């Protein structure tokens, strides 16, 4: 195809489409004049009527009687068949790549002032034997461009996901056979709020805020303890002359306020201090009565309507063949424990106790640490437990943080530290031994009395904590119930019992059993406990901070850090994507959150990348894909027996292809404890429910409130005594706040609440701002700055199609003729720059809506300094053509014949489109454009279409799309914004080397082919996988 040259700037362009885009987007004055002149030539508007004072009416769009049909290549919906469109060269063997419109934009458009993005410096591209950029990036590796012809695998997976969705509201529930399990033993009820009221002084009878004198008194006390400054600053504030008397405070300083809280407000159990002697040295441990802590959670009125008291089996089918696992009571552990307990104590109510410990640093410097131990109960739904604001976790102990540096022998020091930990935690957990067997009478939040048996269920912690709790040696698996020498739990207990035979015999017995010589493990006397079965998966440390960290280092060495970083800088924006403008390979101290953000695009940026010695990347892609699929599947909120097989298959996919890293010389072996523990995930989910029941991310967040903030409130001298007092006062304020709310509004009930699987259809609400982002944008500006080149023509076609009589079929040419006669009675439109989706509180937990997704469509905002400029952003989205379902991308399967010989399987239902502008039609114009019987949507969008989603690639599993081109031009449409299903992220096909002229702002225009990213969030993963 001959090149096209711009007559204004002599720039050579590969295609007519590139020439048109060059003229539409240029800032070159000469090219701009040429573009305006061409527009005046194609459409000469009549002169406006000087008597028309309505500035919203555009008479320039009035078509003349002899005006030719609009020059527009067509809508997608219902206008052109698929076989009429030109397909990119990747999909059409006989196509011409020159029709792709892949010409570079104007040089001025790539400047910082137009891109609006501050480009980071990056090292120059150094050609090498394995990363030289080739012009034809489709021939270097045939294995990377193969699509699975068998569509049964995606269909089967979406069928499995449909099982979860169909029964998320009303699953098939099998209750525990003995109906006495979890039932009250006393029909008289006394609510916890009534008990709290009885503990207050008589003044509480009339004064809602007692022991505080007034509402203002209470609000000031609440602010001082939850949001206020230090005690000294608060005392100085209230001691200002006349301050306390003016507002009527009953306390004159922080000391008097603390006295009221300490003496008159009920709260959670107080901390006790006890000394533990190890090797003739005493250490302080601050802890609470764990039974009373369990009682405080069990009786919390905010949890009363959500507590679960008995195990259940949930199924997704009437035949009870597909079992569901989500909350803890749907796992096998609770059911099996109930059966064991019923042999001696039928009618028991089990309280699963979840323990977590983790040492954390509380200062930026000086290396000061705290060692908190947290506790929660499995009766509380996981959606409540995971929110720190609901106070569903209790800090039950601060352990000693000593390193025993005075012990010079390292082996002795390690043994002493392990014994110190178990002695302290054993002191905390000791009351569970008798209570777990005999039971303790407790009232739940609604006042019903039950015989409760608190049982140690599981331990959540990172690998060092797991090793410390189980007593296994480092590098061994803390969850395998059979150690490496084939000895089971019974042999471990026998070794621990050898302590009476003498120190040397004890050490030898422990060595034979494969554990450390711990005198009395903290779990030794607890009923129904197999500590090796109680170690739960750890998404944060095992996956994000473990395997993902490893895979990033391996990929950096295999693919080259500079090339990976260059691709990260050139990803298009999206609500779920964080741009690492400095790259990802040079980051230090990367958090779990950042590793999760990297996982969102990691697989897409290594497609087509060159490996050393031109080694095929097929195995590399499959290995990374398997690991990422395992990561996302492991975080499902609800699993079935079917989806658990996919979890195992994803891990098998990694193991089947991991030897690529050995062949590349990066690894010698894969003896990684965190990788080994992944084998236990399926079993643990069946035992204790899904991984969000025991995710260490929740307790990591608690460090801020219960350790770091507590330490900062002290004077750093004898800090743990002050930290515990500070924590007790805060908890009393929180509890009294619930009591006051109960006095003011009465009890809150959720009578229709029932245990059910979590939301797997990802219900969300689409919202728009009440007022437009820009009240009036001229149509020419919409074309030039928003890139909606055929906006007038598209809107005219939309109006023409919307005003057709019902059940009327017209040909494309007839629709063009109708559109030519459409009069657009305005010259400006209100424009919206964002549409977003917010969450729905489906379980009635009182959760505030949060933004889950958004799509932006706005032009750039240039500033004098490039670093201050805002880049233009026109996001891509999934758009429902009317046949799309709630799960998956297809509404039907269509066989598409291309080039007369090639047959492609394409999915209809959802299509990818780039949203260029979102707008509303002015109310005054509605009556002119539409008859009274037609009510158009309030919000519309102009989108440019991409090709249909094809079957996933057999190696990386991503689906390929390109822009829909006809006669060298992009196909666009006007659609209702309600048709936009969610955002979509397209990862460019970079080829062996990312073109350095691409940037995040222009890559959607410069690149020809994209891969649809399925790893944005759980919803996109379920939809695209």
GIDA-V373248 format. One line per field, one symbol per residue. burial: b if it has 9 or more other C-alpha atoms within 8 Angstrom, else e. A space follows every 50 residues. Layout:
# GIDA-V373248
burial: ???
This chain:
# GIDA-V373248
burial: eeebbbeeeeeebbbbbbbebbbbbbbeeebbebbeeeeeeeeeeeeeee eeeeeebbbebbbeeeeeebeebbbbeebbeeeebbbbbeebeebeebbb bbbebbebbbebbbbbbbeeeeeeeeeeebbbbeeebeeebeebebebee eeeeeebbebbbbbbebbeebbeeebeeeebbbbeeeebbbbbebbbeeb bebbeebbbbbbbbebbbeebbbbbeeeeeeeebbbebbeeebbeeeebe ebbbebbbebbeebbbebeebeeeebebeeeebbbbbbbbbbbbbbbbbb bebbbbbbbbbbbbbbbeebebbbbbbbbbbbebbebbeebbeeebbbbb bbbbbbbbbebbbeeeeebbbbbbbbbbbbbbebbbbbeeebbbbbbbbb eeeeeeeeeeeebebbbbbbbbbbbbebbbbbbebbbebeebbbbbbbbb bbbbbbbbbbbbbebbbbbbbbbeeebbbeebbeeebbbebbeebbebbe eeeebbbebbbebbbbbbebbbbeebbebebbbbbbbbbbbbbbbbbbbe bbbbbbbbbbbebbbbbbbbbbbbebbeeeeebbbeeeeeebeebbbbbb bebbbbbbbbbbeeeebbbbbbbbbbbbbbbbbbbbbbbbbbbbebbbeb bbbbbebbebbbebebeeeeeebbbbbbbbbbebbbbbbbbbbbbbebbe bbbbbbbbbbbebbeeeebbebbbebbbbbbbbebbebbbbbeeeeeeee eebeeebebbeeebebeeeeebeebebbbebbbbebbbebbebbbbbbbb ebbeeeeeeeeeeebbbbbbebbbbbbbbbbbbbbbbbbebeeeeeeeee bbbbbbbbbbbbbeebebbbbbbbbbbbbbbebbbebbbbbebeebbbbe eeebbbbbbbbbbbbbbbbbbeeebbbebbeeeeeeeebbbbbbbbbbbb bbbebbbbbbbbbbbbebbbbbbbbbbebbbbbbbbbbbbbbbbeeebbb bbbeebbbbbbbbbbbbbebbbbeb
